[in-house]
Amino acid sequence: MRTTFCQLFLILTGILLTSFIHGQSGFINVDSIAVNKIKASFGSYQFSDNGENVIHLGTINTELVQYKTNPIFRDMGGGIMTALTGIGFGSSTEVNWKTSGIIKSDDMTADWIVSLFCEGSIEKERERIENDDGSWSVEVIETYLYYWDENAGGIIIENDDTIGFFAIITNPCENEMLKTWAVDIFPQSQVGKNKPKIRWEVFWRPSPGADYGIIGRLRDNDFAMIRNGTDRKVWIYVNNLFTCMFQSDLDYPGMAKKYRILPYLLINKNIPGEDRPDLYRLSIMSRIISSALSRSQD
C-alpha cells in the first residue's frame, strides 16, 4: 500500500533517531561501468554492464499537496483591501509540496515512482494597477518557496508498494550520521576553509549543483547517499558499505566543451549482478533530488 504523507514523516523521524554505523569511504575493487547519455531521448541513460540496461527518467513535476492553514479568507481580505485603498498587500500561506519523477527501464524491471516531500509557502503580492480603459484592477504575483532543509523526505514506489523511504539532509558535512563519509567526499577547501583568490577576469561557468545527503531504507536494507554538487558526484552506501559512485552528466545545448561532463559509474566488484539494477536506478534517482533541491523558489 502507498505510504501517506503523515506516515512518511513518522517513519523518517524513526530513521533519524536510529543509530547509524559508519563504514569506510573510498574505492576498493570497483568496476568502471560505461554510461551513455542517449542524445535522441532526454533523460535516458544506457548502462553497459554485462549487457545493456537503459534507464529512462521521466518528466519531474511539482504539485501542492496540502495547505497547512485555510488561505481563502486571508486571500479575499488582502484583495479587497488592495482594491479599496490602492496600497499593495502581501500574504504568505504555509503548504506542503510534492515533487515526483518516474524511472523506467527497458528490461523487465518494474518502474519506480519517486516522490519527494517538503514544507514551504506561497507568497502573494498584490498591487492596484490602472487598465488601458481607465478602470482599476488588482494584479497578484505568486512566489512558491520550498524549504528542503526542514523535515524533507521521500518515498520509492514499485508496483503500487512502497519499497523505500528516506530523509533528505541538506548539510551532510554537519550531520552526525553522514559526516564520517562526507569528510572524504567534500574537500576542506570546498567547505569554506580556504578563501578563493581574487581574479579580475569575468567569464561564465556552470553553477555548482546542490549538496545533500539522504538516509533511509530500501527493500529492508539501510542505505545512504551523499552528493557533492560541485563535482556532480553521488556516493551510495548500502548497509554501511560503499556500493557505487555515479558521476552525473552536464551537457546543455550550446555549452562549451570544456565545461561538459560525461556520466560514468564506479561499482563495487562484490555487488552481484541481480543487485545492480537498483543501484542504476538509485543513481538516476539522484537526478530527481538534485533537480528539486536546485531551486528554493519558483
The 8 nearest C-alpha neighbors of each residue, nearest first, counted from 0:
[[1, 160, 159, 2, 161, 3, 156, 158],
 [0, 2, 161, 160, 3, 159, 156, 154],
 [1, 3, 6, 7, 161, 0, 4, 154],
 [4, 2, 6, 5, 7, 1, 8, 0],
 [3, 5, 7, 6, 2, 8, 116, 64],
 [6, 4, 7, 3, 8, 9, 2, 10],
 [7, 5, 9, 3, 4, 8, 10, 2],
 [8, 6, 4, 10, 5, 9, 3, 11],
 [7, 9, 11, 10, 6, 5, 12, 4],
 [8, 10, 6, 12, 7, 11, 13, 5],
 [11, 9, 13, 7, 8, 12, 6, 14],
 [12, 10, 8, 14, 13, 9, 166, 7],
 [11, 13, 9, 15, 14, 10, 8, 16],
 [12, 14, 10, 16, 11, 15, 17, 9],
 [15, 13, 11, 17, 12, 16, 10, 215],
 [14, 16, 12, 13, 17, 11, 18, 166],
 [15, 17, 13, 14, 12, 18, 11, 19],
 [18, 16, 14, 15, 13, 19, 12, 176],
 [19, 17, 16, 20, 176, 15, 14, 175],
 [18, 20, 176, 21, 17, 239, 177, 175],
 [21, 19, 239, 18, 22, 176, 238, 177],
 [20, 22, 239, 19, 179, 23, 176, 180],
 [23, 21, 239, 240, 24, 20, 241, 180],
 [22, 24, 25, 21, 240, 180, 241, 239],
 [25, 23, 180, 241, 22, 183, 26, 240],
 [24, 26, 27, 23, 241, 183, 184, 180],
 [25, 27, 29, 28, 24, 267, 241, 265],
 [28, 26, 29, 25, 267, 268, 241, 24],
 [29, 27, 268, 267, 26, 30, 269, 266],
 [28, 30, 267, 268, 266, 27, 265, 26],
 [29, 31, 266, 265, 268, 32, 267, 28],
 [30, 32, 265, 264, 29, 33, 266, 263],
 [33, 31, 264, 265, 48, 47, 30, 263],
 [32, 34, 47, 263, 46, 35, 31, 264],
 [35, 33, 46, 263, 45, 262, 32, 44],
 [34, 36, 45, 44, 37, 33, 46, 262],
 [37, 35, 44, 38, 43, 45, 34, 262],
 [36, 38, 43, 39, 40, 44, 35, 41],
 [37, 39, 40, 36, 41, 43, 42, 35],
 [40, 38, 37, 41, 43, 36, 42, 44],
 [39, 41, 38, 37, 43, 42, 36, 55],
 [42, 40, 43, 38, 39, 37, 36, 56],
 [41, 43, 56, 55, 40, 44, 57, 36],
 [44, 42, 55, 37, 54, 41, 40, 36],
 [45, 43, 36, 54, 53, 35, 37, 34],
 [44, 46, 53, 35, 34, 52, 47, 54],
 [45, 47, 34, 52, 51, 33, 48, 53],
 [48, 46, 51, 33, 50, 32, 45, 34],
 [47, 49, 50, 32, 46, 51, 33, 52],
 [50, 48, 47, 51, 272, 52, 46, 32],
 [51, 49, 48, 47, 52, 46, 45, 53],
 [50, 52, 47, 46, 48, 45, 53, 49],
 [51, 53, 46, 45, 54, 47, 105, 50],
 [52, 54, 45, 44, 105, 104, 46, 51],
 [53, 55, 104, 44, 43, 103, 45, 52],
 [56, 54, 43, 103, 102, 42, 104, 57],
 [55, 57, 102, 42, 101, 43, 103, 54],
 [58, 56, 101, 100, 102, 55, 59, 42],
 [57, 59, 100, 60, 56, 101, 99, 42],
 [60, 58, 100, 99, 57, 98, 287, 61],
 [61, 59, 99, 98, 58, 100, 62, 97],
 [62, 60, 98, 97, 99, 96, 59, 63],
 [63, 61, 97, 96, 64, 98, 60, 99],
 [62, 64, 96, 65, 95, 97, 61, 94],
 [65, 63, 96, 95, 62, 97, 66, 94],
 [66, 64, 95, 94, 63, 67, 96, 68],
 [65, 67, 94, 68, 93, 69, 95, 64],
 [66, 68, 94, 93, 65, 69, 95, 92],
 [67, 69, 66, 70, 93, 92, 94, 65],
 [68, 70, 71, 66, 67, 72, 73, 92],
 [71, 69, 73, 72, 74, 68, 92, 66],
 [72, 70, 74, 73, 69, 75, 76, 68],
 [71, 73, 75, 74, 70, 76, 69, 77],
 [72, 74, 70, 76, 75, 71, 77, 90],
 [75, 73, 77, 71, 72, 76, 70, 78],
 [76, 74, 72, 78, 73, 77, 71, 79],
 [75, 77, 79, 73, 78, 74, 72, 80],
 [78, 76, 74, 80, 75, 79, 88, 73],
 [77, 79, 81, 75, 76, 80, 74, 82],
 [78, 80, 82, 76, 81, 77, 83, 75],
 [81, 79, 83, 77, 82, 78, 84, 76],
 [82, 80, 85, 78, 86, 84, 79, 83],
 [83, 81, 79, 80, 85, 84, 127, 78],
 [84, 82, 80, 81, 85, 79, 86, 78],
 [83, 85, 86, 81, 82, 80, 87, 127],
 [86, 84, 81, 127, 82, 83, 87, 126],
 [87, 85, 81, 84, 88, 126, 127, 80],
 [88, 86, 126, 125, 81, 85, 127, 89],
 [87, 89, 125, 77, 124, 81, 86, 90],
 [90, 88, 124, 123, 125, 87, 91, 122],
 [89, 91, 123, 122, 124, 92, 88, 74],
 [90, 92, 122, 121, 123, 120, 93, 89],
 [93, 91, 121, 120, 94, 70, 122, 90],
 [92, 94, 120, 67, 119, 66, 121, 91],
 [95, 93, 66, 120, 67, 119, 65, 118],
 [96, 94, 118, 65, 64, 119, 117, 63],
 [95, 97, 63, 117, 116, 64, 62, 118],
 [96, 98, 116, 62, 115, 61, 64, 63],
 [99, 97, 61, 115, 60, 114, 62, 116],
 [100, 98, 114, 60, 113, 59, 115, 61],
 [99, 101, 59, 113, 57, 112, 58, 287],
 [102, 100, 112, 57, 111, 56, 113, 103],
 [101, 103, 56, 111, 55, 110, 57, 112],
 [104, 102, 110, 55, 54, 101, 56, 111],
 [103, 105, 54, 106, 53, 55, 108, 110],
 [106, 104, 53, 52, 54, 107, 103, 108],
 [105, 107, 104, 108, 52, 53, 109, 54],
 [108, 106, 109, 105, 104, 110, 103, 52],
 [107, 109, 106, 104, 110, 105, 276, 103],
 [110, 108, 107, 157, 111, 158, 103, 104],
 [111, 109, 103, 102, 157, 108, 112, 104],
 [110, 112, 102, 157, 156, 101, 113, 155],
 [111, 113, 101, 156, 155, 100, 102, 114],
 [112, 114, 155, 100, 99, 154, 111, 101],
 [115, 113, 99, 153, 154, 98, 112, 97],
 [114, 116, 153, 98, 97, 152, 99, 154],
 [117, 115, 97, 152, 151, 96, 153, 98],
 [118, 116, 151, 96, 147, 95, 146, 150],
 [117, 119, 95, 146, 94, 96, 145, 149],
 [120, 118, 145, 146, 144, 94, 95, 93],
 [119, 121, 93, 94, 144, 92, 143, 122],
 [122, 120, 143, 92, 91, 142, 144, 123],
 [121, 123, 91, 142, 141, 90, 120, 143],
 [124, 122, 141, 90, 89, 140, 91, 139],
 [123, 125, 89, 140, 139, 88, 141, 90],
 [126, 124, 139, 87, 88, 138, 89, 137],
 [125, 127, 87, 138, 137, 128, 139, 81],
 [126, 128, 137, 85, 136, 81, 82, 138],
 [129, 127, 136, 135, 137, 126, 130, 138],
 [128, 130, 135, 134, 133, 136, 131, 127],
 [129, 131, 134, 133, 132, 135, 128, 136],
 [130, 132, 133, 129, 134, 135, 128, 136],
 [133, 131, 130, 134, 129, 135, 136, 128],
 [134, 132, 130, 131, 129, 135, 128, 136],
 [135, 133, 130, 132, 129, 136, 131, 128],
 [134, 136, 129, 128, 130, 133, 127, 137],
 [137, 135, 128, 127, 129, 138, 134, 82],
 [136, 138, 127, 126, 128, 82, 125, 139],
 [137, 139, 126, 125, 127, 136, 140, 128],
 [140, 138, 125, 124, 123, 137, 141, 126],
 [139, 141, 124, 123, 125, 138, 142, 122],
 [142, 140, 123, 122, 139, 143, 124, 121],
 [141, 143, 122, 121, 297, 144, 123, 140],
 [142, 144, 121, 297, 296, 120, 122, 141],
 [143, 145, 296, 120, 119, 295, 121, 142],
 [146, 144, 119, 295, 296, 147, 118, 117],
 [147, 145, 119, 118, 148, 149, 117, 144],
 [148, 146, 151, 149, 117, 145, 292, 118],
 [147, 149, 146, 169, 151, 150, 168, 167],
 [148, 150, 147, 151, 146, 118, 117, 168],
 [151, 149, 117, 148, 152, 118, 147, 8],
 [152, 150, 117, 167, 147, 116, 149, 166],
 [153, 151, 166, 167, 116, 165, 115, 150],
 [154, 152, 115, 165, 114, 164, 116, 166],
 [153, 155, 164, 114, 163, 113, 165, 156],
 [156, 154, 113, 163, 161, 112, 162, 164],
 [157, 155, 161, 112, 160, 111, 162, 159],
 [156, 158, 111, 160, 159, 110, 161, 109],
 [157, 159, 160, 156, 109, 110, 111, 161],
 [160, 158, 157, 156, 0, 1, 161, 112],
 [161, 159, 0, 157, 156, 158, 1, 162],
 [160, 162, 156, 1, 163, 155, 157, 2],
 [163, 161, 218, 156, 155, 217, 160, 157],
 [164, 162, 217, 155, 216, 154, 161, 218],
 [163, 165, 154, 215, 153, 216, 155, 217],
 [164, 166, 215, 214, 153, 152, 213, 154],
 [165, 167, 152, 213, 214, 11, 151, 215],
 [168, 166, 213, 152, 151, 212, 169, 165],
 [169, 167, 212, 211, 170, 213, 171, 166],
 [168, 170, 211, 148, 171, 212, 210, 167],
 [169, 171, 172, 173, 168, 211, 174, 210],
 [172, 170, 174, 212, 173, 177, 211, 178],
 [173, 171, 178, 181, 170, 174, 182, 177],
 [174, 172, 171, 170, 178, 175, 177, 181],
 [173, 175, 171, 177, 176, 178, 172, 170],
 [176, 174, 177, 178, 173, 179, 172, 171],
 [175, 177, 174, 19, 178, 179, 21, 18],
 [178, 176, 174, 179, 171, 175, 180, 181],
 [177, 179, 181, 172, 180, 174, 175, 182],
 [178, 180, 177, 181, 182, 21, 176, 183],
 [181, 179, 178, 182, 24, 183, 177, 184],
 [182, 180, 178, 184, 183, 172, 179, 185],
 [181, 183, 180, 185, 184, 178, 179, 172],
 [184, 182, 181, 185, 180, 186, 24, 179],
 [183, 185, 181, 182, 186, 180, 227, 225],
 [184, 186, 182, 183, 181, 189, 187, 227],
 [187, 185, 189, 188, 184, 183, 190, 182],
 [186, 188, 189, 190, 192, 185, 191, 182],
 [189, 187, 193, 192, 186, 190, 191, 194],
 [188, 190, 187, 186, 191, 185, 192, 193],
 [191, 189, 187, 188, 192, 186, 185, 193],
 [190, 192, 189, 193, 188, 194, 187, 195],
 [191, 193, 188, 190, 187, 194, 189, 186],
 [194, 192, 188, 191, 195, 189, 187, 190],
 [193, 195, 192, 196, 191, 188, 197, 189],
 [196, 194, 193, 197, 198, 188, 191, 192],
 [195, 197, 198, 194, 193, 199, 200, 188],
 [198, 196, 195, 199, 194, 200, 201, 193],
 [199, 197, 200, 196, 201, 195, 202, 194],
 [198, 200, 201, 197, 202, 196, 195, 203],
 [199, 201, 198, 202, 197, 203, 196, 204],
 [200, 202, 199, 203, 198, 204, 197, 205],
 [203, 201, 200, 204, 199, 205, 198, 206],
 [204, 202, 205, 201, 206, 255, 258, 200],
 [203, 205, 206, 202, 258, 207, 255, 254],
 [206, 204, 207, 203, 258, 208, 249, 254],
 [205, 207, 204, 208, 229, 203, 228, 209],
 [208, 206, 229, 228, 205, 209, 230, 231],
 [207, 209, 228, 229, 293, 206, 231, 210],
 [208, 210, 228, 293, 289, 292, 211, 207],
 [211, 209, 228, 227, 226, 169, 208, 170],
 [212, 210, 169, 226, 168, 225, 171, 170],
 [211, 213, 225, 168, 171, 224, 167, 226],
 [212, 214, 167, 224, 223, 166, 168, 165],
 [215, 213, 223, 165, 166, 222, 224, 212],
 [216, 214, 165, 222, 164, 221, 166, 223],
 [215, 217, 221, 163, 220, 164, 222, 219],
 [216, 218, 163, 220, 219, 162, 221, 222],
 [217, 219, 220, 162, 163, 216, 221, 161],
 [220, 218, 217, 216, 221, 162, 163, 222],
 [221, 219, 217, 216, 218, 238, 222, 237],
 [222, 220, 216, 238, 237, 215, 217, 219],
 [221, 223, 237, 215, 236, 216, 238, 214],
 [222, 224, 214, 236, 213, 235, 215, 237],
 [223, 225, 235, 213, 212, 234, 236, 233],
 [226, 224, 212, 234, 233, 211, 213, 227],
 [227, 225, 233, 211, 210, 232, 228, 212],
 [226, 228, 210, 232, 229, 231, 230, 233],
 [227, 229, 208, 231, 209, 210, 207, 230],
 [228, 230, 207, 231, 227, 208, 209, 210],
 [229, 231, 232, 228, 227, 207, 246, 208],
 [232, 230, 228, 229, 227, 247, 246, 208],
 [231, 233, 246, 227, 230, 245, 226, 247],
 [232, 234, 226, 245, 225, 244, 227, 235],
 [235, 233, 244, 225, 224, 243, 226, 245],
 [234, 236, 224, 243, 242, 223, 244, 241],
 [235, 237, 241, 223, 240, 242, 222, 239],
 [238, 236, 222, 239, 240, 221, 242, 223],
 [237, 239, 221, 240, 222, 220, 236, 223],
 [240, 238, 22, 237, 236, 21, 20, 241],
 [241, 239, 236, 237, 238, 22, 242, 23],
 [240, 242, 236, 243, 235, 24, 237, 239],
 [241, 243, 267, 236, 266, 235, 240, 237],
 [244, 242, 266, 265, 235, 267, 241, 234],
 [243, 245, 234, 265, 233, 264, 235, 266],
 [246, 244, 264, 233, 232, 282, 263, 247],
 [245, 247, 232, 262, 263, 231, 264, 248],
 [248, 246, 262, 231, 245, 232, 249, 263],
 [247, 249, 262, 261, 260, 250, 246, 259],
 [250, 248, 260, 259, 251, 261, 247, 258],
 [251, 249, 259, 248, 260, 254, 252, 261],
 [250, 252, 254, 253, 249, 259, 255, 248],
 [253, 251, 254, 250, 255, 249, 259, 256],
 [252, 254, 251, 255, 250, 256, 259, 258],
 [255, 253, 251, 252, 256, 250, 258, 259],
 [256, 254, 257, 258, 253, 259, 250, 251],
 [257, 255, 259, 258, 254, 250, 260, 253],
 [256, 258, 255, 259, 260, 254, 204, 250],
 [259, 257, 256, 255, 260, 254, 205, 204],
 [260, 258, 250, 256, 249, 257, 261, 255],
 [261, 259, 249, 248, 250, 262, 258, 247],
 [260, 262, 248, 259, 263, 249, 247, 246],
 [263, 261, 248, 247, 246, 34, 260, 35],
 [262, 264, 34, 246, 33, 245, 32, 261],
 [263, 265, 245, 32, 244, 31, 246, 266],
 [264, 266, 31, 244, 243, 30, 29, 32],
 [267, 265, 243, 29, 30, 242, 268, 264],
 [266, 268, 29, 242, 269, 270, 243, 28],
 [269, 267, 29, 270, 30, 28, 266, 271],
 [268, 270, 267, 271, 28, 29, 242, 266],
 [269, 271, 268, 267, 274, 272, 275, 242],
 [272, 270, 273, 274, 269, 275, 268, 267],
 [271, 273, 275, 274, 270, 276, 49, 48],
 [272, 274, 271, 275, 276, 270, 277, 278],
 [275, 273, 272, 271, 276, 277, 270, 278],
 [274, 276, 278, 272, 277, 273, 279, 271],
 [277, 275, 279, 278, 274, 280, 273, 272],
 [278, 276, 280, 279, 275, 281, 274, 282],
 [277, 279, 281, 275, 276, 280, 282, 274],
 [280, 278, 276, 282, 277, 281, 275, 283],
 [279, 281, 283, 277, 282, 278, 284, 276],
 [282, 280, 284, 278, 283, 279, 277, 285],
 [283, 281, 279, 280, 285, 284, 245, 278],
 [282, 284, 280, 285, 286, 281, 279, 56],
 [285, 283, 281, 286, 287, 282, 280, 288],
 [284, 286, 288, 283, 282, 287, 289, 281],
 [285, 287, 289, 284, 283, 288, 290, 282],
 [288, 286, 290, 284, 285, 289, 291, 100],
 [287, 289, 285, 291, 290, 286, 292, 284],
 [290, 288, 286, 292, 291, 287, 285, 293],
 [289, 291, 287, 293, 288, 292, 286, 294],
 [290, 292, 288, 289, 293, 294, 287, 98],
 [293, 291, 289, 294, 290, 288, 209, 147],
 [294, 292, 290, 291, 209, 289, 208, 295],
 [295, 293, 292, 296, 291, 297, 290, 145],
 [294, 296, 145, 144, 293, 292, 146, 297],
 [295, 297, 144, 143, 294, 145, 142, 146],
 [296, 143, 142, 144, 295, 294, 145, 141]]
